[in-house]
């Protein structure tokens, strides 16, 4: 087994593991280090693959990074929740004390 990527957090690990599985590469998440306790860089989960799949997995991960797919899942959900946000604002505006 070989480490092909060290993630910032579990969300990145999930995105990468799903992409590798879609490509037919068996991969698993290793230790999490201390990122769950302290926000230190490069101490998040590691992605392991078999040695023969390492080069292909690295290429897939690099493509995900170039396309912004790894960090896309970490973006704000503000746009997705915009309708609910507006609804809650309207309730708050209607409320009188």
FIMAR-249789 format. One record per residue: x, y, z of N, C-alpha, C, O in turn; residue in three letters. Coordinates in steps of 0.1 Angstrom, whole numbers, plus 5000, padded with zeros to 4 digits. Example, Ala and Ser with C-alpha at 12.3 -4.5 7.8 and 13.67 -1.06 7.14 Angstrom:
2
513249435078512349555078513249675078514249675085ALA
512849785071513749895071512950005079513450115080SER
This chain:
97
500849885000500050005000500950125000502050125005UNK
500350234994501150354993500250474996499050474991UNK
500750575003500050695005500050784992501150804987UNK
498950824987498950904975498451054978498751134970UNK
497851074989497451214992497151225007496551135013UNK
497451335013497151365027496151485026496451595021UNK
494951455031493851555030493851655041494451635051UNK
493151765038493051875048491951825059492051865070UNK
490951755054489851715063489051595057489451545046UNK
488051555064487351435060486451455047486251365040UNK
486151575045485351605033486151585020485751525011UNK
487451635021488351615010488551465008488551414996UNK
488751385019488951245018487751175011487951085003UNK
486551215015485351155009485251184994484951094986UNK
485551304990485551334975486551254968486251194957UNK
487751244973488851174966488551024966488650954956UNK
488050964977487750824978486650784968486650684961UNK
485650874967484550844957485050854943484650774935UNK
485850954940486450964926487350844923487250794911UNK
488150794932488950674930488050554928488350474919UNK
487050544936486150424935485450424921485350324915UNK
485050544916484450554903485350514892484950464882UNK
486650534894487650494885488150354886488950304879UNK
487550284896487850134898489050114906489650004905UNK
489550214913490750204922490250184936489550264942UNK
490750074942490450044956491350134965492550134963UNK
490750214973491450304982490850314995489650274997UNK
491550345005490950365019491650475026492750525023UNK
490950525036491350645044492150595056491750495063UNK
493350655058494150615069493950705081492950775082UNK
494950715089494950795101494550945099494850995088UNK
494051005109493551145108494551245114494351365112UNK
495551195121496551285127495851375137495051325145UNK
496151505137495651585148494751695142494251785150UNK
494351685129493551795123492151805129491551915129UNK
491651695135490351705142490451775155489451825160UNK
491651795160491751865173492352005171491752095176UNK
493352015163493952145160493952165145494152075138UNK
493652285140493652305126495052325120495352425115UNK
495752215120497152215114497052165100496352075097UNK
497852225091497852175077498552045076499452005083UNK
498051965066498651835062498651735074499551645074UNK
497751745083497651635093496251575093495851505102UNK
495651585082494251525080494451375076495451315076UNK
493351325071493251185067494251155055494451245047UNK
494751045054495551005043494850905034494050825039UNK
495150905021494550815012495550715008496650755003UNK
495250585009496150475006495550404994494350384993UNK
496450364985496050274974497150164972498150184978UNK
496850064964497849964962498950034953498750124946UNK
500149974955501350034948501150044933501550144926UNK
500549934927500349934912499250044908499350084896UNK
498450094917497450194913497850334917497150434914UNK
499050344923499450474929499550584918499150694920UNK
500150554907500450654897499050704891498850824890UNK
498250614888496950644882496050724892495350824889UNK
496150684905495350754915495850894917495150984919UNK
497150914917497751044918497351134906497051254908UNK
497251084894496751154883495351204885494951314881UNK
494551114890493051144892492951254902492151344901UNK
493751244913493751344924494151474919493551574922UNK
495251474911495751604905494651664896494551794896UNK
493951584889492951644880491751704889491251804885UNK
491451634899490451684909490851814914490051914916UNK
492051824918492651954924492652064913492252174916UNK
493052034901493052134890491652184887491452304885UNK
490652094888489252134885488552194897487352234896UNK
489252194908488552254920487552164927486852204935UNK
487452034923486451944928486751914943485751884950UNK
487951904947488251874961487751974970487251954981UNK
488052104967487652214975486252254973485652324982UNK
485552224962484252264960483252214971482352294974UNK
483552104976482652054987482752125000481952125009UNK
483852205001484052285013483552425012483652505021UNK
482952465001482452594999481152615007480552525012UNK
480852745008479652785016478352725009478252704997UNK
477452685018476152635013475152745011473952725009UNK
475652875012474752985012473852984999472653005001UNK
474352964988473552964975472552844975471452864971UNK
472952734980472052624981470852644990469752604988UNK
471152715001470152745012469452875010468752925019UNK
469652944999469153084997467653095000467253185007UNK
466853004994465453004996465052995011464253075016UNK
465652905018465352895033465853015040465153055050UNK
466953075037467453195043466453305042466153375051UNK
465953325030464953425027463753405035463153495040UNK
463253285036462053245043462253285058461353345064UNK
463353245064463653265078463753415081463353465091UNK
464353495071464353645072462953695073462653785080UNK
462153645064460753695063460053675076459253755081UNK
460253555082459553525095460053615106459353665114UNK
461353645106461953735116461453875114461153945124UNK
461253915102460754055099459254065104458854175108UNK
458553955102457053965106456853955121455853995126UNK
457853905128457653885143457754015150458554105147UNK
456754045158456654165166456654125181456054025185UNK
457354195188457454165203456754265211456754255223UNK
